């Protein structure tokens, strides 16, 4: 009976709870996020039987196993994805609709503004001289700039608004993820009864999160949710267990960058691509691209309007300038770069710049930067300098592999576009040229000339400034492998000086850095071509050992060969000396030689060492290294034959150089010539009016021989000395890879007088020093004149003491005497007299006690300022007293040495011999008043006698009479002026012939100097024959001047002459100078290009027809350039113009996006609603179902109650029986 009671009780309890669950469902039918509950009932099984009894087969009733939520994860995730997609498309649609309204606010849009601007040129063209239409055009241009500014500004405001919306949405999202983490924490610790409500809250929060971003959700068995960004499941985690990661955002290059934060670590994510934030990001990206499109449109407008405008001339005859201000480039190193590099941009031609972004990427494998456009097409590459269309890029700093630098030419163009011209007169409406046919032409042909870019030529030939340094230098000269075109002289070079060089013999050593310290000796084998070759050895180890033998040196101060630069320095200054096995000194020991003795010079750095000789040949070289293998040097043989230099225009005009049999074959496109260029030597080496475009050309086929030049004069000759110390001096490179031994060898013979000049007898390295040395050497063969004064200018004076004074001295031991205002002090002590004081300039002072006399002497020199004039070699020299010394002025500086000797006798001597054996004489009083009195005062003469010139010659002394027997003076004399040696013949021998010869040794071969270069590019060629051994040096040194090209200057006038009508041959001539610029043959369309123009002939041509293209400075009524400006309103075949079409395409693209997005919004909305409905049908509360359950559970409850009642009745009957 007890079992029946328990069964009924369990039924009552279970169905009462089931009724409560049903009631809870009905009560929460309208509660958001509530999921339908369902009571799960299970049987309570009977007890298990024992050994003496069997188990109950009836059971013990029913119980509630659990209250389950109606939940389908698949349907929920589907609904959330649909919500994210809808929010994405809806937000994107909202914001780009605002963008469309910004671009097309009505009639005041960019397209209409550009149209009005270009159309206004029609009015200017109707009356080019009227400023009224010009002012309107300027106002319209300013309005174009303003509408660009406003449109970009409003779009940027929209983007700022999107960032505000983003930050607000992220704040709300972060609150939701934080709440979800808290729910996860509660779920971990919650009882089973509380879990269903927490899971309802969990799902509600997840639904809200999916409105902001697309997510992937993973549910654990205990109900906690792990949430990651994106729908891939691999995105960054937003929530895991009870931890949440915050989302943040900042503006990127053209989108919004999103970051997830885990503590202090922040990571960039690209998984925010749906939901509200995804839609905002898509809209931001579209707006950013729209600004880029507007920048590109503004850039194109600026570039093309400016290009046309600069082709014209304004009302004042000036070349048109920029109509709009040019934009500045942005250079942006990537934020992810590991290195430290940046770039500088030099704009070379705005007209050909591309508006698209260029990305520079560094590759560590080949140490190159590669420039690519947006399409990934490689444009150029380089290490430090990259040449791109219209610009030169210079990379600075150090880079790591994969580093990138973005160059954005058009960025900011729309927001910075501005009118550049200030006055209406500056609108360049006329074209700069006008074309006229000669009235004598027989044909009826007409000509159209269009300004065009220079014809395409070979890009393989570098500009001179890219391959040859500016400034003459033997080590800085560029070495070339073969003959041919080696460099281009740019159009901005105004003067150029080119020298080809020989090649000195040299040896190059390369020693490992670690081995330098172990170098013991260095040997070179030198062959002078006459004697047997000798091996010269520099003992490096002995040098170090000698220094380190000093016991006072600490270990830190000891000497080691740590760098080859030490070796080079000590060899160059002669501290390191070499010996050989042949030459001995006077003591029989090996003779020592410095590198300078051997004619060498050396450069060194790290492990590199380079030795060059100025004349002889190095045949081999070895460096001996302790503990390392010996290092053999690499030999470069001497080449005495240099190359010839040729200069030609790109049109084939040979303007400087030498006749060369194969020159015609050089005129090819590969050598940098225009395709139709023809060789012409009419201007070869000519200057001025006869030269090419009036330039001045100087050529030297043998540079060295011209370092001494002789010019004849009516009275003799002028010998001019020159020296290029930059070429011929000692020089070395800092890297130890190049050295150049100095060459200094001049020889001059005048009749039988021969002199040799080198560093030993020339004081300096200038042409003036060489001229002075030449004169000194010539004079050293002649007698030296001197003159000695008659009188010694010493005065002797005495002072006799009185007896009283002598007594005072003897009594008191001291006495002071004043004589002529000078004090004298006498003392007497120990029977000895002493005297002090006296004149400051006295030579002697004494006292004789026996005669009581003071004696003293002093020089009696002329007063300061007194002067004496002498004559020597027909020049006057003035001797002037100055504080006891004699200053010599006039005549040749330093020619006479004048001084008083110890006896104050005047001594005068020439510093060198006198070619004419000239006497030193006193200028007569009739020429210089009182000069003889000054001669007496100076002690040169006495009252009764005068001195005679003495000559020293060949270790003997002669007077003016006897010198003629020992020395025969030529009939001319020498003087110098700066770098010239002047030979003046005696008046009676002007017809005599003087034989002059000279030789000079130099590293220079041929030389070409050109000044007044025209503004066109020239080509440098190296040619010539070998030195007889099949070799020739191809080294070129250069010096050049550049000047900015006057872009505002009008084009020069050009005449086109028809030289052969049958073949279509025309000659293009500079009208002003008559210079032939180019020869061309017309193509089948009667067209050709030259001198910066494309020529298009129509009609019949006859021989000798001519056409003139002249500048149109006065053509103020011309409107041809205005029509070219108007033509920009429509796109042409070259892609120019069509600005309104470009803007319309931009707006059309955005409109298309709006239409397609609107369709997507409707579709995603329907999908979202359907997904929510499907999930709701599964997990939501249905009243019909709940009502049915309510009846079912109520009936079951009543039945359970009936079980109890029945049990009670049975139990009562039992009681009644008992």
Protein Blocks (a to p, Z undefined) as FASTA:
>chain_A
ZZmmmmmmmmmmmmmmmmmmmmmmmmmmmgghiacddddddddddddddfkbccdfkbgc
dcdfbdcddddfklmmmmmmmmmmmmmmmmmmmmmmmmmmmmmnbjkdfklmmmmmmmmm
mmmmmmmmbmklmmmmmmmmmmmmmmmmmmmmmmmmmmmmmmmmmmmmmmmmmmmmmmmm
mmmmmmmmpcfklmmmmmmmmmmmmmmmmmmpccdddddfkopacddedjeopaccfbgc
jbccdddddddfklccddddehjaccddfkbcgdjklmmmmmmmmmmmmmmmmmmmmmmm
mmmmmmmmmmpccfkopacddfbdcddddddddfkbfbdcddddddfblklccfbdcddd
ddfklopacdddfkopafbdcfklccdehiacddedjddehiacdddfkgoklmmgccfb
fbfklpcfbcfbdcdddfkbmblcdcdddddddddddfkbccfklmpccdddfklpccdf
bgcjfbdcdfkbcbdcdddddddddddddddfklmmmpfbdcddddehlaccddddddfk
lmmmmmmmpmkbcfklpccdfbfklmmmmmmnomaccddfkbccfkopacdddfklnopa
cddehjbccdddfkbccfbdcdddehiacdddddddddfbdcddddddfkopafbdcddf
klmmmmcfknopafkbccdfklgoiahjlmghhiacdddfblmlmmpccdddfklccddd
dddfklmmccddfkopaccdddddddddehjaccdddfklcgcjbfklmmmmmmmmmmmm
pccdddddfbdcbdcddddddfklmmmmmmnopacddeehiacddddeehiacdeedjfk
bcbdcddfklopacddddddddehiacdddeehiacddddeehiacdeehjehkaccddd
fkopacdddfbdcfklpacddddfklmghklmmmmmnomacfkbccdddddeehiacdfk
lmmmmpccdfbdcddehjaccddddfklmmpccddddddddfbfcdcddehiacbddddd
dedddehnopacdddddddddddddfkbccdddddddfblknopacdddfklopafbdcd
ddfkopaceehiacddedjddehiacddddfkllmmbcklmmmmmmmmpccfkopgjklm
mmmmmmmmmmmmmmmmmmmmmmmmmmmmmmmmmmmmmmmccfklmmmmmmmmmmmmmmmm
mmmmmmmmmmmmmmmmZZ
